Amino acid sequence: IGILLSLVIANTHAQGIINNGANIVLNSSVTVYINGTTGHYKNQNSGLIKNSTTGGTINMFGNWTNNASNVAFQNDGATVLLSGADQTIGGTNSTSFYNLTLAGSGTKTLGVATNVGGQSTYTGVLSIGARPLDLNTYRLNVTNTATTAVTYSSGYVISEMNAATNTSIMNWKTGTNTGTYVFPFGVSGTQIPVTFTITTGMAAGTDNVSISTRASGANNTPWASTVSSMNSPVIGGDASSVAVVDRWWDITPSAAITANVTFRYRGSENTMSSSYSGGAIGMQHWNGSTWETTVGIATGVTSGVGSVTANGLTSFSPYVITASS
């Protein structure tokens, strides 16, 4: 069954669109509006959206659900524009979007692992704009290797998950590229992006960088799942309550890589004692058995947003910011 949408604008109301196995073909001149708070798109059975040429747009105000066994699109080229209030991307199977643009109001939330950037041409863009995108324990895969594949203004990606293993991961296919990739994390209206500048890229075929970050509670709990102590070589004892910023970072490249990384934190997360909070701080890496010497020295802040840049990193998960000598 094929449905060819060749009008300039199509409007749908009531319960939105339920694709029960049809092939919906978008011409490049088409914008399909799925209006209203119940203006959802639900894909099931073997439903597919195809582009006869690149450039069709689905502008929707409800939720996106993919319950089919496919990734919802047969080929690249379409833009999905989320223009409603709080909206979710969910279903029993992942969707592979080409262009995904966040607009409207409220928070856009993942209910399933989601791909953006395409499935064959890999040239699509995630446009976050001014909206928060909550990963909500799921993985966001950016399949476009360009450093410009993710754009944002005042919006951000929420990776926060109060657990020893944070599965709210942003995974970016970087290819063998060098260059600066900005992972635009944020929380509660504050942007705290991780800037990941690759100086020595990975070999072909092993080319992803996964990053997550989360605020922690008292004594930096819960500790990352691989960490067995918070003893600091700098202060000579347990640093968790007095000398560590209340935030964790996990970075996992799929192969050997060298990068300069800027980590950012909210000043309110710097609950170190007054002996350390405004002094020298640095990044500290847990190597599986102990905390290594701090790298990337900066001055701590207790308001606004602070940052530490560590150059030439080759070892990654997990990291914290701690008092430095």
PyMOL commands that set and color helices and strands:
alter all, ss='L'
color gray80, all
select helices_A, chain A and resi 218-220+267-269
alter helices_A, ss='H'
color red, helices_A
select strands_A, chain A and resi 2-5+9-12+17-20+23-26+31-34+41-44+48-51+57-60+64-66+79-82+87-90+96-97+99-102+108-110+114-116+126-127+132-134+140-142+150-151+156-158+170-173+179-183+186-187+190-191+194-200+208-215+231-232+237-238+247-253+258-266+280-285+295-299+305-313+319-323
alter strands_A, ss='S'
color yellow, strands_A
deselect
rebuild
show_as cartoon
